[in-house]
Amino acid sequence: MVDVEVLTPEGEVFSGEVRQVSTRTAVGEVGILANHAPLLAALKPAELRLHVSDSETKRYAQAHGWLQVFGNHAKLLVEEVLAPEDLDVATLKEQLTDADQRFAESEEGSGARTRAQKDRDRAEAFLAIAQG
């Protein structure tokens, strides 16, 4: 078992033992099991899956953040974590349109373009989770 903490600026989303953590990092999908090698990785917007048991999996929409694994403890520090049922498709489509527009209007290499890209990545990932 792996002891897991999922934290956002608003507070703790999950704390407890799980069989596996499945998420996406900047370099690809990762699964964390007991006795995993130490790891520090940037998280990308994706579905976060906490496999509590063989029959129970907690699913969340995860925004950008960081994953730290050390000594059978995984800590996820994430900008935003939402349950799939809390996602609103119409709002996410508006956020995606807004991010696309800001991206198109910003200068290459600018902070505004970087923020628009992050917002676009989040909206796309959350929309895919919301739509199943």
Helices and strands as residue ranges (DSSP letters): E 2-8, E 11-18, E 20-25, E 28-32, E 39-43, E 46-51, E 57-62, E 65-70, E 73-78, E 81-82, G 84-86, H 89-105, H 111-130
